[in-house]
Amino acid sequence: MRILDRYIVREFLKTYLVIFICFAAVFTVIDVIDNLPKLIRNGATVEQAIEYYLLRLPYLLVLTSPVTILITGLFLMDSLSKHNESVAIRAAGISIHRTMLPLFLVGLIISIIVALFGEYVVPWAEKTRNYVYNVEIKGEPEESNMLKARVHYRGTKNDFYYFGFFDGYNNTLRVIDLAQLNPESKEIAKHITASAAVWQNDKWIIQDCEIRDFGQGQQTQYQYYPSTDLPLLDVQPKDFIRITKKTLSLNFFELKDYIARLQKMGEKAHKEIVDLHMKISFPLTNLIVIFFCIPIATTNIRSKGRGLIFLLGLVVCFIYLIFVRVFQSLGYNGVIPPVLAAWFPNIFFTILGLFFLHKAEI
């Protein structure tokens, strides 16, 4: 069995490498056709253009990996069927489940590698590529998201904030309005207003601060402070800075932190939550597509019939990828829950793949 496992893995990896290089070349050429005129118009040097395209390769690896695995598996299965190797394997009493086990292990390993690439390499590459294009080639200043107006923010203690303006360069706030609710009655228990606040020594120094306490619908206490460092604001400067980078430029934990900040500020985060879950679900596509290679290995019909099964495997895979994008779009727009948008295609096609695997043994 070890000889058979090594043979299948070796043939799979050889074909995978060839197909990946072909895909990388094709997509790079397409990208060059689309973007090279834009780079030239902005005065990019040859070195900058090469760096720009090299930094695109990690994303292309993650994007094309499922299709690369599918086509590799289809070619391998077609070869086993064409030369009657699959017949010999089954005649030796080896089940199709056992025969395909090495491919599933390879698919799992590739899924893990793609996930790690998406977590560490792709965000770095995309950040650097954006910097090369926007700053080095176009000559623009680095993106600044340190200024924000009319901020609505939800704290962690039943408190709701409104800030007229936040200046992240000086860590200052203007026009502060805070309403704190009673957790039981849901009525306002405390109302705080202030004209300004400055972040100093890890705390807010609040100017012209008025504090009103309420009980049973009536004001029970009033306090005024020309300046105070009382811990009245459950917010830090970093909570205001909305990152405008694409989620592709953020790793899992950066994106998770970003989502928490968006939700605190009362902003919708459907797109970001979908992308967060897809950082895990999309790499698993590399494992799921292997199911669609199996039927061609178990057929004994002539090459024309194998070609139709080959085509069917491609069609099913592309339908799967279309499902992924359609559900992703539905999740982005809040039509369906983000978690369902990220995971439903995987669940559905895994069940379909298991059905293919079961039928292959019959």
N, C-alpha and C positions, 0 to 999 in steps of 0.2 A: 504493500500500500504506500509506503514511503516513496518508492520509485514513481508510482503513478502521481502522487501529490506533487513531487518535485517537477515532474514533466508538465503537469497542467499549470503550475505556478510559473515555471520558466517560460512556457509558450505565451501565457497571458501577459507577463511583464514585458517580454520582447515586443509583442504587438502593441501593448499600451504605450510604450515609449515612442514607437514610430508614429502612432496616431496622434499622440499628444504634440509631438514636434510639428506634425502637419497642421494640426489645429492652431497651434501658437503662431505658425508662419502665416496662415490664412487670416486669422483675426488681426494680427499685427499689420498686414498689408491693408486690410479694410480700414483699420484705425488710421493708418498713414494717409490713405486716400481721403478720409473724412476730415482729418485734423491738420495735415501738413500745410495746406494753404493758409490756415489760420495762424499756425506757428510762424510761417514765413512773413506774413503781413505784420506780425508783432515783433519782428526782428530777432527771431531765435537763431542762435548759432548752431552749427552742426553738433557740437558737444551737448548743448542743451536739448536739442531735439532727440538725440540718442538716449540721454538720461530720461527724458519724458516718456519715451516708449518702453525702455527697460523697466521703469517703475510701474508700467501697466501690466506686465507679465504676471505678477502674483494674482491680480484680480482675474485675469483670463484663465489662470489655472483653476481657480475656485469655480468660476462660471461654467467652464466647459468640461469639468471633470466628470459629471454624470453621463454626458453624451459620449465622452471618450471611453468610459468604462463599458457602456452599453455596446458600442460598436466593436470594441475589443472582444467582449464576451461573445457577440454574435459571430465574429470571424473565427474565434476559437471553436465555438460549438459547431459551426459549419464545417470546419476542418475535421473535427472528430467524427461527424456524421458522414462526410464525403468519403473518407478513407475507411469507413466501417469500424473505426476505433471505439465508438460508443457501443456498437453491437458486441464487440469483443469484451468490453468492460462489463456489460450486463450479462453476457454469457458466462463470465467468470464468477457470477454471483454477487457482484458489487452493485449496490443500489445507486440510483441516480442521486439520492440524498447524500450518500457518502462520497460519491464522485465529485459533487459540486461543493463539498465542504471547504476545500482549499480556496475556492473562489470567494466564498462568503467571508472567510478569514481575511483574504486580501482586500475585499471590499470594506470590511470593518476597519482594517488598518488605514486604508486610503481615506475613509471617512474621518478618522481621528486626525490624520495629517492635514486634510483639508480644513477641519475645524480649527486646528492650531494655526494654520496659515491665515485663516480668516480672523483669528483672535489677535495674532501678534504681527504677522508680516504685512497683510493687506492694509490695516489701519496706518502703519508706518509708511508704506509705499504710497498710499493715497494722499496722506498729509504732505509728504515730500513732493509728490507730483504736483499737487495744488500750489505748493510754495514755489516750485520751479516755474510753473506757468504764470501765476498771478504776480509774483514778486520779481523773479529774476528775468522773465521774458517780457511781461507786460509793464513791469516797472511800477506796479501799484504798491501802496503801503500794505503791510500785513493787516488782515481782517481785524476790525475792532468792534467788539460787541459790548462795550463798557458803558454805553449810555442807553437808558430805557425810560420811557415815559408811561404814565397811567398804568401802574402795575397793581394788579389784584393778586393777593397772596393769601393762602390758607396755612395757618400755623398748626402746631401739633396739640394745642390745648383749647380747642373750640374757639379760636380767635381768627378774625378775618381782617386783613389789612388792605388799605389803599394807600399807595404812594404816588404822589404827583410826578416825581422825577427822581431817578437814581443816576448818580455820576460815579462810575466805577473807577475813573482815574484818580479822583480825590476821596472815594469812599464816603460820599455824602448823600443824604436824602433830603427831599423838599416836600412839604405838604403831607403830613402823616395823619392817617385816620385809622384807629384800631377799635374794633368792636369785639368784646369777649362775651361769649354766650354762657348762660347757666346750663350745664349738661342735662339737667332734669326738666326744667321748664322751657328751655330753648329761648328764653328771653335774654335781653342784653343785661349782663351783670356789671360790666365795666366798659366805659368809653373813654378812649385816650386820643387827644389831638395834639399836634405839635407842628411848629413851623419848619423845623429842620433837625437833622441829626448827623453827627460825624463819628466815624468808626475810628477809635483810638485805643491802643493797648487791648485789643480783643474785646472791646465793648463799645456800646453806643453812648455818646454824649448828646443828650436830647435838649433842644432849645425851645423855650416858650411852650412848655408842656402843661396841658390841662388834663386832670384825671377826675372822672366822675364815676361814682359807684351807684348802682341801682338795686332796689329791692322791692318786689311786689309792684313793679311798674312805676316807682317813684325814685327820684334822686335822693340818695341817703348821705352822700359825702362828696365834697369838692376840694380838690387840691391843685395848686398852681406852683410850677417850678420854673424860674427863669432859665435854669440849667441844671440838669440832673444826670447821673450815671446809673440810675436805678435800672435793673434788668427787665425792662418793660417790653422789649421787642424780641420776639422769638424768630430771629432771622439774621443771617450773616451776609456780607457783600457777595460771596460766591453764589448765593441762592438766586441772585438777580441776573446773573450773567448767562443769558441763553446762548448756548453754543449753536452757531449757524452752520457748522460743518455738516456734511452729509454723514449719516449714520455709518456709512462705509468706513469713515475715517476714525471711528470710535471702536474700542474693544468692548467686550461684554460688560465689564464692570464700569467702564466710563459711561456706556450707554445706559446702564441701570441707574447710575447716579444722576445722569441727565434727565431720565424719565421722572425720577423722584422730585427733581427741581421743577420740572414742568407742571407736575401735578400740584405741587405746593402753590405755584403761581396761578392755579386755576385754569391752565391751558390744556387743550386736548393733546393726548400723546398716543393716539391710535397707531399712527405710522411707526413711531419709535418702539412701541410694545411689540408690534408684529415683527419688526426687524430684530429685536432682541431675541425673540423665540426662534426666528429663522437662522440665527447664528448657530443654533443647535440642530434644528430640523433639516435645514438644507444640506449640510454635509452628509446626513444619513441617506440622502437620495442616492449617493454613490453605492450604498449597500442594497437599496431596494431595487435598482434597475437590473441587478444581476438575475432577479427572478424572471425577467423578460427574455433572457438568453436561453433558458433551459429547454423550451419546447423544440428548438431546432436541433438539439443534441439527441433527441429521442425519436426523431423521424427517420425512416428508412426510404422515403420517397426520393425521386430523382431530383436533379439539381434545380429544375424549374419549380418544383414544389418547395424545395428548401429556400429558394429565392423568395417565394411568397411568404413563408414563415419569417424569413429575415426581414422582409419589408414590414410585416405585421408587428414584429418586435420594435422596429424603429417608430412605427406609428403609435403604438401604445406608449412608448417612452416620451415621445413629443406631446402626446395628449396629457401625460402626467405632468410634464414641465409647464404646459399651458394651464393645467389645473392649479399648479403652484402659483403662477403669476396672477391668474384670475382671483383666487382666494386671497392672495396678498393685496390686490387692489381693493377687494371688498373690505378687508380688514383695515386698510389705510383710511377708508372713507367711513368707517364705523357702521357699515351695513351688518356685519357679523362680528362677534367678539374677536379681538386680536389673537387670543390663544388658539381659538378654533381655526382662524384663518391660516395660522402658521403650521398647525399640526394635522388638520383634516386630510389634505392630499396624501400625506405619508401614511396615515392610518388606513385610508381607503385602498391605496395601491399596495400596501403590504398585505392586506387581506386578499386582494386580487392575485398578488404574486404567490401567496401560499396556495391558492387554488390552482395556479399553473403548476406549482411544484407537485401538488397531489396528483393532478391529471397526468403528469409526466411519468409517474410510476405505474399507471394503469395500462 
